[in-house]
Structures are given as C-alpha cells and as structure tokens.
Amino acid sequence: MEHDTMRKHLKNHDGDCSTVATRSTEMSSCSIQVLADDSNTTINMTSHSGVPKDSRESQTSVSRSTSLNSSDQSSFSKRGRGSSSRRLSMIRLSHKESAKNVNVEALTANKLRFSSLGVVGRDKETDVLKDCIERLVVAGEDATATATATETGKDDVRASARELVFISGFSGTGKTTLAQTLASETKRHKGLYLTGKFDFYLRDEPYSGFVAACRELCDEILMLRMDTSTEAKYQEIRDEIVSELGDEISLLTNIFPVFDEILDVDYASALAGGGDDGYTKEGINYAFRKFLRVVSIVSTHFKPLVIVLDDLQWGDAASFELLETLITDRENPQIMVIGCYQSNEVDDAHFLSKTICDLHERKANDGFRITDIYVGNLDVPSVNQIIIELLSVDSDDSSIDLAEICHKRTLGNAFHLMAFLSMLEEEGMLGFNLGLFLWIWDISEIEEETAAAANVVDLMKDKMNKQTGEVFNLLQLASCLGSSFDEKLLFVAWEGLGKTRHRLGSSDDDEDEKVCKRDGLKQLLGQAIDEAFLEAHSESHYRWVHDNIQEAAMSLVAEEKMQEFQLSIGEILLRELSKTELRAAIFVVANLLNAKEVCDLDKRTKIAELNLDAAEKAKELSAFESAAKYVGKGIGLLPADTWTSQKELSLKMYSICAEAHYSLGNVAETQKYCDEVLHQDKIPILDKMRVYHCMVMTMGNGGRAREALKLSFDILSQLKCKFPRNSASQMITAFYWLSKTKVPSKDEIAELPLMTDPTHKACMQLI
C-alpha cells in the first residue's frame, strides 16, 4: 500500500532525487531503506535517551537535500499539474518514532494521526476548566481538614467545593474535546472522570446520560473486584452502598440493571404500582444522590468525582431535575458536573434554559459555583497550528496557505476541519511522499476540486461508502441502536439480519458457530474504530465518536427504506432478547418498533403491549412525559373494538395515560382519558379506581375542592362505604360513638392482619 501511494506521487518522475536524514548520537542507529521507483532514500534514525520523549524540543528535524528540475516538480500533484502555489512540507521524527522497535509505517508516519492532536486554540477555556478542578480539590482537602469545625463552618467550606460547568457552542466546535482535557487532571488527583451522552434518537429514554455515566462508574467498581490487591476496597464500597442505601437500592436497579452486579445480590427492582408518583421521583433522586455520596465521600476511592454530560439539549426533564438534585447536595463536597450542549438547539423556551436560569438563581443560597464557557469556531492561526502538529511542518509560513483554504472551506469548525483534512488525504490532494519523506499538497488543486464543507455529514457518508460491505452494513445497523450500544444488543440484531439475508429462517447455530460470528463482529467493530467512526466505551460497550457520524451512518439507508429497516431490527430484538434483556433495552426496542405503522393486528397488539411496558418503566422512573408518549403510541395501535377484544390492555393503557398527563399538569388530556374509562359500563368500579384518583386529584389541584369532595363521596357510596356528608347530626353521632370505642394500643395494631379486601383498600386509599 505504501509503495502504491509512493508511486502515485512520483508518477512520470524521470529525474533523480534523494533525501538523506542523519543524526549522530552515542546510541546505535537503525537504518531503513525505502525504494520508490528510481528514487533511493536512506534514513538513519537513532533514539536519544538524554531528553524527555514528550518534549517538543526533543524532536529531530530530518535534513534534506533535494534536487528537482521543472519536470520533477510537476510530478507531485494529484493529476500531474505544476503549480507555483505548491508547498512541500517536511516531516519531523519524534523520539517515540525512533525507538528501537521501529517499523516502516511508524517511521514514515504516512497517515494523518488525529488521535495525537491536543486541544488547539482553547488555552483560555482549558485554563478555566483547570481552575475549576483545582478549586474542587483544594476545597475538598479543606473540608477534610476542618472535619471538627462547627456545622456552619463545614457548610461554608463545602459550599465552594461543588462545581457546575456549562460548555455551549455549535455542533462540531469541540465542546466534548475541551471537557476531555480534565480526564488527565482528574486522574492526577486520583479522582474519577465519567461521561454520559444524551441521544437525539432516544429523547424519550429517561436518565439516558446518567445511565451511561453510571455504567462507567459501575465498571470501575467491578474492576476493583477483579484485582486481588483492590478486592478489599471493592468489598468496602459494596458494604457501604448496602448500608447507606438499604431498601432504596431497588430504585436504582430500575434505572441501572448493572447495579446488581456490583452488589452481587439480586435485588427486586419492581416498584409498587399505583403509588405516589411524587414520592417515586423524589425517592429516585434521593437514592442516586446517596449513592454518589458513598462513592465520592465515604469510600474515598473516587474523589474528586467529575461527571460530563454531553448533548444536554436532548436530555429529558427527569434528568434535569436529577442534575439539580446532585449539584445542590451540600453533603457531597467533591463533585463536578460538566454539561455540554449545542447552543443553536436551545432557545429561551427550552427546558434546559429554564434549568440553567434556576440554577444561577440558587447558586448563592445552595453554595455551588457555575461557570459558563462558550466554544466558537477556530481562527486561521489555530487551524494552521493544527496542520503544523498533524503534518509536523517546519514553520508557520510553510502551511499558512493550506490553513487558509481549510478555514475557508470549514469556517473553522473543528470537526468539519478534521473531516475535510481526512477527505483531502483520501482523495490524494494531501499525501505523504515516501521518496521525499514529505507531506505534499497543491493549493490550486484543492481550491478547484473542493467545495465548502457546509455539511460534514456528506463527507463522512462518502468515507463510509468506501468501506467494505460488512463494515458498511455494520454502520447502518449500529446507527439505529443509539449514540451508544452494548455489543450483545448489536450481535443479536446482526445475527438476526444475517439470517434474514441468507434465508436461514429460525434455524439455530451451535455455540461454536456463534462464538465465531461474535469474533467476526468484533473484528468489524475494530475496523470501525480504526476508521474513527466508533470508539470502545468499555469492554463490551461502544459509542459513536460524534453525533454527526451517527447521522451520516443513518443516511446510508435510503430514506424510503429506513422505517422498514428500523422495524425489522425492532422485531428481531423483540423476538430474540430475554425478558431481562428486553427490559434493559425497552426504550431502544420500542422506538425501533414505533418507526413504522404496521397493519397486522397481532403485530399491532404486540407493539402496543411493548409500548405499555415502556410507559410503565418510564412512569416508575418519574419520566412522565416519556410515559405519556409511549402509552399514547400504544393506544393508537389498539383496534376499533378495543374495549371488547382488548379490555384489560385498554384499561391499563388509558389508566396510565391519565396518570402520566395528571403528573404533567395536562388537565384536558387527563379528563379525556379518564372519561374514556369511566364511560365503560361493563368495567367494575374497582378497576376504575386509578382514573378516579386522577379525577379527584386534578379537581383538588385545580381549585375545585368542593367538586373533588363530592366525587369522593359518590365513589365511597358506590363502594358501600357509609361516610357522613353534610349533616351535623350525623357528624355528632359519629364522634359520640368514636369516643365510646376503645382505642387499641400500638402493639395491638401491629398484631392485626394486613388488609386484603380490595374494596376496603380502595376506600382507604381514597380517604
């Protein structure tokens, strides 16, 4: 491949050129000879142990002696055209490349190494972030040192030890990369850096960003268990979690199924249905807050704790409330939350805008700091600096023309710039010449052959179209599973689609064949990672490098076929996943199945049931907006005679829909779904109690207390519960007989059997 590239750039070259790079040191040298057609290049490299290898000053420039006539010069453009604007850039070899185990690819560095780039043009923003974490660390140390201070004093110290940072800017400007500069800083302070990302295509999935961050945290805790030297630390954390959270663990296992792995105990994750939704939401937030306290304070193993939440503009209301709960927790002094969001997607009416305004108003009283950072596009000097680092050119002047055209084409958008440079390399307009050991480009050619990269999705799509068929198919599939996904989920869908393509029907593969297929999938994932489409988030969890890349992958599927493609993936997952696996991926599967309307009645019923399951889980997590959307979709799939053919399913769906809209404060919608149930004469009153509760609460909260009281009396009457209404004589009589009744002691009450009669229980709930 390298020789092919070399021949491409030395095509029609009939002159003689040579480049010799030498440096004398006390160490032994390694010599590599590269032949390019009739060009002969010898490179002698040595390692230099006397200078820090990461130092910029330690880099060695390759001396060159090049003799080119006019015909020679014309041979280096992509299509053999000469140009006075051509710049030949010389590569510099770092000491990392001159180590004793040198290979040709590492030595020539003939590919753009984007992963080696640091953060360029963001010095001010980087310093601001470093100041934030330094304050966090210092304040945490002060809090420990003043543990014997008065309660007021401790609060004063902790007040300055919680940091909230909002990083805003347009898509692709480098917000996430800027936040990642704190990863090494956090590790240096022996803290823990966690990341989570919200997804445009999974906006109805509650807490998705926090779920991803918590998955990383759980992985870190589980790693302690794998190492004998840290197993005692794991045991300590586990015991502290059980001790501090107790029964509240079940609230967290509903959101984070991996929680059971940490505790090594199967905790029941079901919440009591029909309970107080307000308590549920408060309980979830409180449980998560206590969990992070254990991790960052009690355990002392992960302190400070830095949580980065990306793409906040796609977050749900429940996540924003949890964010407020965490950052206002005075008992957790060493926590830092960084929220990145696209400013062009957030207007004044956006829920995130309201959350940010509320937090700014609360920061003084609740004692935490807020830092706002805006990340704009890069200027020409910054673009030039990126090119200098990528190509290791000699000086600023030698690459300024390339920087100017790149800035013109991308407007300085960091992600667009990387995609544009990658495209130039792939198209041969920017190439590494092995004969000259130089990066070369033709400004005139780039000017003529390229257009403004206004849509980076098209650039990424072109790159994906050049991949092998299997990688191409993999990218299409993975794009439908969200911004991050588990390998198991991907494998199930991949295997199912493979059976469909090869018409294997329902035949089962033996275990060895499945292992072989899984290994093949891992190889394809490795190729996608090498091409910078995906990145490994953990051993079996992957995510897209950027949401624009995911968007490009989705666009690989023809628009008219996308809905059918998503539906087929959803049906495979619904059919192949176990109940536990399906519950963990319920929102992903529901969204896929909801992508396209189906006509088959049996399929419609199954999809409706799945939407009900998704709505119930969302309601358990107090994500009432998501619950209303899922159950609303399910109701739309019910047949016309639903109260006859699907009475039980219909009752559940209309009841939970009424509860969700009540919790959202949607009075008209609550009334509509309640009326639908109440008008069904064949449904017994006990089955209507859920909607009756919604009706009573809606009236009471809407300033209609008398109507709510009257309705309650009517319901109690239907339940055969005699309750005095307005008669003063009845009230006096009731109180008289109560005064004559012996009141049982607490011990006697405790010995009484639990109420089991459903009518009596319904009466007590209403009263």
C-alpha positions in Angstrom: 0.0 0.0 0.0 2.8 2.4 0.9 4.6 1.6 -2.4 1.4 2.2 -4.3 1.0 5.6 -2.6 4.6 6.4 -3.3 4.3 5.6 -7.0 1.1 7.7 -7.2 3.0 10.8 -6.1 6.2 10.0 -8.2 4.3 9.2 -11.3 6.2 10.1 -14.5 9.2 11.2 -12.4 12.3 10.7 -14.5 14.8 12.6 -12.5 17.0 11.6 -9.6 16.2 12.8 -6.1 17.4 11.6 -2.8 16.8 12.6 0.8 19.2 11.6 3.5 18.4 12.1 7.2 21.1 11.5 9.7 22.0 12.4 13.2 25.0 11.2 15.1 24.5 10.2 18.7 26.2 7.9 21.2 23.5 5.4 20.7 23.4 2.8 17.9 21.3 3.7 14.9 18.8 1.8 12.9 18.8 2.2 9.2 15.8 1.8 6.9 16.0 2.0 3.2 12.9 2.9 1.2 12.9 2.5 -2.6 10.5 4.5 -4.7 10.7 3.6 -8.4 14.1 5.1 -9.4 14.4 7.2 -6.2 16.5 5.9 -3.4 16.0 7.2 0.1 18.0 6.1 3.1 17.1 7.1 6.6 19.3 6.7 9.6 17.5 7.1 12.9 18.6 6.8 16.5 17.0 7.2 19.8 18.1 9.9 22.1 17.7 9.0 25.8 19.0 12.2 27.2 15.9 14.3 26.6 12.3 13.8 27.8 10.5 12.0 25.0 7.4 14.1 25.2 9.3 17.4 25.0 8.8 19.5 21.9 12.5 20.4 21.9 13.4 16.7 21.7 12.0 16.4 18.1 14.7 16.0 15.4 14.3 17.6 12.0 15.3 15.5 9.1 17.9 17.2 7.0 17.2 17.0 3.3 19.0 17.6 0.1 16.6 17.6 -2.9 17.3 18.4 -6.5 14.3 18.8 -8.7 14.0 20.2 -12.2 10.8 21.6 -13.6 9.6 18.3 -14.9 10.3 16.7 -11.5 8.2 19.3 -9.8 5.2 18.7 -12.0 5.0 15.1 -10.9 3.9 15.7 -7.4 0.4 17.0 -7.9 -2.5 14.6 -8.0 -3.1 14.8 -11.7 0.5 15.8 -12.8 -0.2 19.6 -13.0 2.5 22.1 -12.0 1.7 24.9 -9.6 3.6 27.8 -8.2 1.5 27.6 -5.1 2.6 24.0 -4.2 4.2 23.6 -0.8 6.4 20.7 0.2 6.2 20.1 3.9 9.0 18.2 5.7 8.2 15.7 8.4 9.9 15.7 11.8 10.6 12.5 13.6 9.9 12.4 17.3 11.8 10.1 19.7 8.7 7.9 20.0 9.2 7.0 16.4 12.9 6.4 16.8 12.5 3.7 19.4 14.4 0.5 18.8 11.3 -1.4 17.6 10.8 0.8 14.5 8.6 -0.2 11.6 8.2 1.5 8.3 4.7 2.7 8.9 5.5 4.2 12.3 8.7 5.8 11.0 7.2 7.4 7.9 4.0 8.5 9.7 2.3 8.4 6.3 -1.2 8.8 7.7 -2.8 11.7 9.5 -2.8 11.0 13.2 -5.8 12.9 14.5 -5.6 11.0 17.8 -2.3 12.6 18.6 -3.7 16.1 18.4 -4.1 18.0 21.6 -6.6 20.9 22.2 -5.5 23.8 19.9 -6.8 27.3 20.2 -8.5 26.8 23.5 -5.9 27.8 26.0 -8.2 30.2 27.9 -11.0 27.8 28.1 -8.7 25.0 29.2 -7.3 27.2 32.0 -10.8 27.9 33.2 -11.6 24.2 33.5 -8.3 23.5 35.3 -9.1 26.3 37.8 -12.5 24.7 38.5 -11.0 21.3 39.3 -8.2 22.9 41.4 -10.8 24.7 43.4 -12.7 21.4 43.8 -9.6 19.6 45.1 -8.4 22.3 47.4 -11.9 22.8 48.9 -12.2 19.1 49.4 -8.9 18.9 51.3 -10.1 21.9 53.4 -13.3 20.1 54.2 -11.4 17.1 55.4 -9.0 19.2 57.5 -11.9 21.0 59.2 -14.0 17.9 60.0 -14.2 19.0 63.6 -15.4 22.5 62.8 -18.9 23.7 63.6 -21.8 22.6 61.4 -22.0 26.1 59.9 -18.3 26.1 59.2 -18.4 22.8 57.4 -21.2 24.1 55.2 -19.2 27.2 54.3 -16.2 25.0 53.2 -18.4 22.6 51.2 -20.3 25.5 49.6 -17.3 26.3 47.5 -16.5 22.6 46.7 -19.2 21.8 44.1 -18.6 23.0 40.6 -21.1 23.1 37.7 -19.8 24.0 34.2 -21.9 24.6 31.1 -20.0 24.4 27.8 -22.0 25.7 24.9 -21.4 26.2 21.2 -22.5 24.9 17.8 -22.1 21.3 16.8 -18.6 20.3 16.0 -16.8 23.2 17.7 -15.0 20.9 20.1 -17.1 21.1 23.3 -16.6 17.4 24.2 -12.9 17.5 23.4 -12.5 20.5 25.7 -14.2 18.7 28.5 -11.9 15.7 28.0 -8.9 17.8 28.9 -10.0 17.3 32.5 -9.7 13.5 32.3 -5.9 13.5 32.9 -6.2 16.2 35.5 -8.9 14.2 37.4 -6.7 11.1 37.2 -3.7 13.1 38.5 -5.7 14.0 41.6 -6.8 10.3 42.0 -10.3 11.1 41.1 -12.8 9.6 38.7 -13.8 11.0 35.3 -17.2 9.8 34.0 -19.0 10.6 30.7 -22.6 10.2 29.6 -24.4 11.3 26.5 -28.0 12.0 25.6 -29.3 10.9 22.2 -31.5 12.8 19.7 -33.0 9.5 18.6 -33.7 8.3 22.1 -35.0 11.5 23.6 -37.9 9.7 25.3 -35.5 7.4 27.3 -35.3 8.9 30.8 -31.9 9.4 32.5 -30.0 8.1 29.4 -27.0 10.3 30.0 -26.8 9.5 33.7 -27.2 5.8 32.9 -24.2 5.9 30.6 -22.1 7.7 33.3 -23.2 5.3 36.0 -22.3 2.3 33.8 -18.7 3.7 33.7 -18.8 4.1 37.4 -20.0 0.5 38.0 -17.3 -0.8 35.6 -14.7 1.0 37.7 -16.1 -0.6 40.9 -16.2 -4.0 39.3 -12.6 -3.7 38.2 -11.6 -3.4 41.9 -13.2 -6.8 42.4 -11.1 -8.4 39.6 -7.8 -7.4 41.2 -6.7 -9.2 44.4 -4.8 -6.0 45.5 -8.0 -3.9 45.4 -10.6 -6.6 46.3 -10.8 -5.3 49.8 -11.6 -1.8 48.5 -14.4 -3.3 46.4 -15.8 -5.1 49.5 -15.7 -1.8 51.4 -17.6 0.1 48.8 -20.2 -2.7 48.4 -20.9 -2.8 52.1 -21.2 0.9 52.3 -23.6 1.0 49.4 -25.8 -1.6 51.1 -25.6 0.1 54.5 -26.3 3.6 53.2 -29.0 2.9 50.7 -30.8 -0.1 52.2 -34.2 -0.6 50.5 -33.6 2.3 48.2 -31.3 0.1 46.2 -34.4 -1.2 44.3 -35.0 2.3 43.0 -31.5 2.4 41.4 -31.7 -1.1 39.9 -34.7 0.0 38.0 -32.5 2.6 36.2 -29.2 0.8 36.3 -29.5 -3.0 35.9 -25.7 -3.3 36.3 -26.2 -2.3 39.9 -27.0 -5.9 40.8 -23.5 -7.0 39.6 -21.8 -4.6 42.0 -23.8 -5.8 45.0 -23.5 -9.5 43.9 -27.2 -9.8 45.1 -30.4 -9.9 43.1 -32.4 -7.1 44.4 -36.0 -6.8 43.3 -36.4 -3.8 41.0 -40.1 -3.6 40.8 -41.7 -0.5 42.4 -45.2 -0.6 43.9 -47.7 0.3 41.2 -50.2 3.0 41.7 -48.1 4.6 44.4 -47.4 8.3 45.0 -45.6 9.5 41.9 -44.1 12.4 43.7 -42.5 10.1 46.2 -41.2 7.9 43.5 -39.4 10.8 41.7 -38.1 12.2 45.0 -37.0 8.7 46.0 -35.1 8.1 42.8 -33.2 11.4 43.0 -32.5 10.9 46.7 -31.2 7.4 46.2 -28.9 8.4 43.4 -27.6 11.3 45.5 -26.8 9.0 48.4 -25.1 6.6 46.0 -22.7 9.3 44.8 -22.1 10.4 48.4 -20.9 6.8 49.1 -18.6 6.8 46.1 -17.1 10.3 46.5 -17.1 10.7 50.3 -17.4 7.5 52.3 -15.3 5.3 50.1 -12.6 7.9 49.4 -11.5 5.8 46.4 -13.0 8.1 43.7 -12.6 11.7 44.8 -13.0 14.1 43.2 -15.8 12.9 41.0 -16.2 14.6 37.6 -19.3 13.8 35.5 -19.5 15.0 31.9 -23.0 15.0 30.4 -22.9 15.5 26.6 -25.6 16.8 24.3 -27.7 18.1 27.2 -30.1 19.7 24.6 -31.5 16.2 24.1 -32.0 15.5 27.8 -35.3 14.8 29.4 -37.0 16.7 32.3 -36.3 13.9 34.8 -32.5 14.2 34.1 -32.5 17.9 34.6 -34.2 17.5 37.9 -31.6 14.9 38.9 -28.9 17.3 37.8 -30.3 19.9 40.2 -30.5 17.4 43.0 -26.9 16.4 42.7 -25.3 19.8 42.4 -27.3 21.3 45.2 -26.3 18.4 47.6 -24.3 20.1 50.4 -23.3 16.6 51.7 -21.3 15.8 48.6 -18.5 18.4 48.5 -16.2 17.0 45.8 -18.4 16.6 42.8 -18.1 18.5 39.5 -20.7 18.3 36.7 -19.9 19.5 33.2 -22.8 19.9 30.8 -22.1 20.3 27.1 -24.9 21.4 24.8 -25.5 22.8 21.3 -26.5 26.5 21.8 -28.2 26.6 18.4 -30.7 23.9 19.6 -31.6 25.6 22.9 -33.8 28.7 22.8 -35.4 30.6 25.8 -38.4 28.2 25.8 -36.2 25.1 26.1 -36.4 23.2 29.4 -32.6 23.4 29.7 -32.7 27.2 29.5 -35.1 27.2 32.4 -32.9 24.8 34.4 -29.8 26.9 33.8 -31.6 30.1 34.9 -33.0 28.3 38.0 -29.5 27.1 39.0 -28.0 30.5 38.6 -30.6 31.9 41.0 -30.0 29.1 43.5 -26.1 29.0 43.5 -25.7 31.7 46.2 -28.1 30.1 48.6 -27.2 26.4 47.9 -23.5 27.1 47.8 -22.1 25.9 44.5 -20.2 27.6 41.6 -21.4 27.9 38.0 -19.0 28.5 35.1 -20.3 29.2 31.6 -17.9 28.6 28.7 -18.8 29.3 25.0 -16.8 27.5 22.4 -16.7 29.1 18.9 -15.0 28.3 15.7 -11.3 28.3 15.3 -9.4 31.2 13.7 -6.9 30.8 10.9 -3.8 30.7 13.2 -5.4 27.9 15.3 -6.2 26.0 12.1 -2.6 26.5 11.0 -1.4 25.2 14.3 -3.4 22.0 13.9 -2.0 21.5 10.5 1.6 22.1 11.8 1.0 19.4 14.5 -0.6 16.9 12.1 2.0 17.3 9.3 5.0 18.3 11.5 5.9 21.1 9.1 8.9 23.3 9.6 7.3 26.7 10.2 4.0 28.6 10.3 4.6 30.2 6.9 5.0 26.9 5.1 1.4 25.8 5.8 -0.5 29.0 6.1 -1.9 28.7 2.6 -3.3 25.3 3.4 -4.7 26.6 6.7 -6.4 29.5 4.9 -8.1 27.3 2.4 -9.1 24.8 5.1 -10.6 27.6 7.2 -12.4 29.0 4.2 -14.0 25.6 3.5 -14.9 24.7 7.1 -15.3 28.2 8.7 -13.0 26.9 11.4 -15.4 24.3 12.8 -13.1 21.8 14.4 -15.0 18.6 13.5 -15.6 19.8 9.9 -11.9 20.6 9.7 -10.8 17.1 10.7 -13.3 15.6 8.2 -12.1 17.9 5.5 -8.4 17.1 6.0 -9.3 13.4 6.1 -11.1 13.8 2.8 -8.1 15.6 1.2 -5.8 12.7 2.3 -8.2 10.0 0.9 -8.6 11.8 -2.4 -4.9 12.2 -2.8 -4.9 16.0 -2.6 -2.9 15.8 0.6 -0.3 13.0 0.6 2.8 11.7 2.2 5.7 11.1 -0.3 7.8 8.2 0.8 10.6 9.1 -1.6 11.0 12.6 -0.3 9.7 11.8 3.2 7.4 14.9 3.0 3.7 15.8 3.1 2.8 17.5 -0.1 -0.2 19.3 -1.4 -1.3 21.5 -4.3 -3.3 24.6 -3.2 -4.6 25.2 -6.7 -5.9 21.7 -7.0 -7.6 21.9 -3.6 -9.1 25.2 -4.5 -10.5 23.8 -7.7 -11.6 20.3 -6.6 -13.3 21.1 -3.2 -16.3 23.0 -2.1 -17.2 24.4 1.3 -17.8 21.6 3.8 -21.1 23.0 5.0 -22.5 19.5 5.5 -19.9 17.4 7.2 -22.4 14.5 7.1 -21.8 14.2 3.4 -18.1 14.0 3.9 -18.5 11.2 6.5 -21.0 9.5 4.2 -18.5 9.4 1.3 -15.9 7.9 3.6 -18.4 5.2 4.8 -19.3 4.3 1.2 -15.7 3.3 0.7 -15.7 0.7 3.4 -16.1 -3.0 2.9 -19.6 -4.4 2.6 -19.7 -5.9 6.1 -18.4 -2.7 7.8 -20.9 -0.7 5.7 -23.8 -2.9 6.9 -22.5 -2.8 10.5 -22.5 1.0 10.5 -26.1 1.1 9.2 -27.2 -1.3 11.9 -25.4 0.4 14.8 -26.7 3.8 13.8 -30.2 2.6 14.7 -29.3 1.5 18.2 -28.5 5.0 19.6 -25.4 7.1 20.4 -24.1 4.2 22.4 -24.9 0.5 22.5 -24.0 -2.9 24.0 -22.2 -5.5 22.0 -24.8 -8.1 22.9 -27.6 -6.0 21.6 -25.7 -5.4 18.4 -24.8 -9.1 18.0 -28.4 -10.2 18.4 -29.6 -7.7 15.7 -26.6 -8.5 13.4 -27.2 -12.3 13.7 -30.9 -11.8 13.1 -30.4 -9.7 10.0 -27.9 -12.2 8.7 -30.4 -15.0 9.0 -32.9 -12.9 7.1 -30.4 -12.1 4.3 -29.4 -15.7 4.0 -32.9 -17.1 4.4 -31.9 -19.3 7.3 -35.3 -18.9 8.9 -35.3 -19.9 12.6 -32.5 -22.4 12.5 -30.3 -22.2 15.5 -26.5 -22.0 15.3 -24.4 -24.2 17.6 -22.4 -22.5 20.3 -19.1 -22.7 18.3 -20.6 -21.0 15.3 -22.0 -18.2 17.5 -18.6 -17.7 19.0 -17.1 -17.5 15.5 -19.7 -15.0 14.4 -19.1 -12.9 17.6 -15.4 -12.8 16.9 -16.1 -11.7 13.3 -18.3 -8.9 14.6 -15.5 -7.8 17.0 -13.2 -7.6 14.0 -15.7 -5.4 12.1 -16.1 -3.2 15.2 -12.3 -2.9 15.3 -12.2 -1.7 11.7 -14.9 0.9 12.5 -12.8 2.0 15.5 -9.7 2.3 13.3 -11.6 4.5 10.9 -12.7 6.7 13.8 -16.4 6.0 13.4 -16.8 4.3 16.7 -14.9 4.2 20.0 -14.9 1.5 22.7 -16.5 2.9 25.8 -15.8 -0.3 27.8 -15.0 -3.9 27.0 -18.4 -4.6 25.6 -19.9 -1.2 25.1 -19.4 1.2 22.1 -20.4 4.7 21.1 -20.2 6.9 18.1 -17.3 9.3 18.1 -19.6 12.2 17.2 -23.3 12.6 16.6 -22.6 13.8 13.0 -21.0 10.4 12.3 -24.1 8.6 13.6 -26.3 10.8 11.4 -24.1 10.0 8.4 -24.4 6.3 9.1 -28.2 6.6 9.3 -28.2 8.4 6.0 -26.6 5.3 4.4 -30.0 3.7 4.4 -32.3 5.0 1.8 -35.0 7.3 3.3 -37.8 5.3 1.9 -36.3 2.1 3.4 -35.3 3.5 6.8 -38.6 2.8 8.6 -38.8 -0.7 7.3 -35.2 -1.3 8.3 -35.8 0.0 11.9 -38.9 -2.0 12.2 -37.2 -5.2 11.2 -34.4 -4.6 13.8 -37.0 -4.0 16.4 -38.9 -7.2 15.6 -35.6 -9.2 15.8 -34.8 -7.8 19.2 -38.3 -8.3 20.5 -38.2 -11.9 19.4 -34.6 -12.8 20.4 -34.0 -10.9 23.7 -34.8 -12.5 27.0 -37.3 -10.7 29.3 -34.5 -9.3 31.4 -32.5 -8.1 28.3 -35.7 -6.7 26.8 -36.5 -4.7 29.9 -33.0 -3.2 29.9 -33.3 -2.2 26.3 -37.0 -1.4 26.3 -36.8 2.2 25.1 -34.5 1.3 22.2 -36.7 -1.6 21.0 -39.9 0.5 21.4 -38.5 3.3 19.4 -37.5 0.9 16.6 -40.9 -0.7 16.5 -42.7 2.6 16.5 -40.7 3.7 13.4 -43.3 2.4 11.0 -47.1 1.7 11.1 -48.0 -2.0 10.8 -51.3 -3.4 9.5 -51.2 -6.9 11.0 -53.5 -7.0 14.1 -51.3 -9.4 16.0 -48.2 -7.3 15.4 -50.0 -4.2 16.4 -51.1 -5.8 19.7 -47.6 -6.9 20.5 -46.1 -3.4 19.8 -48.9 -1.9 21.9 -48.0 -4.2 24.8 -44.3 -3.2 24.5 -45.2 0.5 24.5 -47.2 -0.2 27.6 -44.2 -1.8 29.2 -42.0 1.2 28.2 -44.6 3.6 29.6 -44.8 1.8 32.9 -41.0 1.8 33.2 -40.8 5.5 32.3 -43.5 6.2 34.9 -41.6 4.2 37.6 -38.7 6.5 36.8 -40.9 9.5 37.1 -40.3 10.4 33.4 -44.0 11.2 32.9 -43.6 12.9 29.5 -41.9 9.8 28.1 -44.6 7.6 29.7 -47.3 9.7 28.0 -45.7 9.4 24.6 -45.2 5.7 24.7 -48.6 4.9 26.0 -50.2 7.3 23.6 -48.5 5.5 20.7 -49.7 2.2 22.1 -53.3 3.5 22.3 -53.1 4.4 18.7 -52.4 0.8 17.8 -55.4 -0.6 19.5 -58.3 -1.9 17.3 -61.6 -0.1 17.0 -63.4 -2.6 19.2 -60.6 -2.4 21.8 -63.0 -2.3 24.8 -64.4 -5.6 23.7 -61.4 -7.5 22.2 -58.6 -6.0 24.4 -60.4 -4.8 27.5 -57.7 -5.5 30.0 -54.9 -4.0 27.8 -57.1 -1.0 27.1 -57.9 -0.4 30.7 -54.2 -0.4 31.7 -53.2 1.9 28.8 -55.9 4.5 29.4 -55.3 4.5 33.1 -51.5 5.0 32.9 -52.0 7.6 30.2 -54.4 9.5 32.5 -51.9 9.3 35.4 -49.0 10.5 33.2 -50.9 13.5 32.0 -52.1 14.3 35.5 -48.4 14.3 36.7 -47.6 16.7 33.8 -50.4 19.0 34.7 -52.3 18.5 31.5 -55.8 18.9 32.8 -57.7 18.5 29.4 -55.8 15.3 28.5 -56.3 13.8 31.9 -60.0 14.5 31.7 -60.2 12.9 28.2 -58.5 9.6 29.2 -60.4 9.4 32.5 -63.8 9.9 30.7 -62.9 7.1 28.2 -62.6 4.7 31.1 -65.5 5.9 33.2 -67.9 5.6 30.2 -67.3 1.9 30.0 -70.3 0.5 31.9 -69.1 -3.1 31.9 -65.9 -2.3 33.8 -66.4 -2.7 37.6 -65.8 0.3 39.8 -62.7 -1.2 41.4 -61.0 -1.3 38.0 -61.8 2.3 37.6 -60.1 3.5 40.8 -56.9 4.6 39.2 -58.7 7.1 37.0 -61.0 8.1 39.8 -57.9 9.0 41.8 -56.6 11.1 38.9 -60.0 12.9 38.7 -60.1 13.7 42.4 -56.5 15.0 42.4 -57.0 17.0 39.3 -60.1 18.7 40.7 -58.4 19.4 44.0 -55.3 20.9 42.5 -57.4 23.0 40.1 -59.2 24.9 42.8 -62.3 22.7 42.6 -62.2 21.3 46.1 -65.9 21.0 46.6 -66.3 19.0 43.3 -63.5 16.8 44.4 -65.1 16.2 47.8 -68.5 15.5 46.2 -66.9 13.0 43.7 -65.1 11.3 46.6 -68.4 10.8 48.5 -70.0 9.4 45.4 -67.2 6.9 44.9 -67.3 5.8 48.6 -71.0 5.4 48.3 -70.6 3.1 45.3 -68.1 1.1 47.3 -70.7 0.7 50.1 -68.7 2.8 52.5 -71.1 4.9 54.6 -69.5 8.3 55.2 -71.3 11.4 56.7 -71.6 14.2 54.2 -73.1 17.5 55.4 -75.5 16.5 58.2 -74.3 18.0 61.5 -76.4 15.4 63.5 -74.7 12.5 61.7 -71.3 14.0 62.4 -72.1 14.4 66.1 -73.4 10.9 66.3 -70.3 9.5 64.6 -67.9 11.3 67.0 -70.0 10.2 70.0 -69.7 6.5 69.2 -66.0 7.0 68.4 -65.5 8.4 71.9 -67.1 5.3 73.4 -64.8 3.0 71.4 -61.7 1.6 73.0 -58.7 2.7 71.0 -56.2 -0.2 70.5 -52.6 0.2 71.6 -49.7 0.3 69.1 -48.8 -3.3 69.9 -52.4 -4.5 69.3 -52.5 -2.6 66.0 -49.2 -4.2 64.9 -50.6 -7.7 65.6 -53.7 -7.1 63.4 -53.6 -8.8 60.0 -53.0 -6.8 56.9 -56.0 -5.5 55.0 -56.6 -7.8 52.0 -60.2 -6.9 50.9 -59.8 -4.9 47.6 -62.9 -2.8 48.3 -61.7 -1.8 51.8 -58.2 -1.0 50.4 -59.8 1.2 47.7 -61.8 3.1 50.3 -58.8 3.7 52.5 -56.7 4.9 49.6 -59.4 7.4 48.6 -60.0 8.6 52.1 
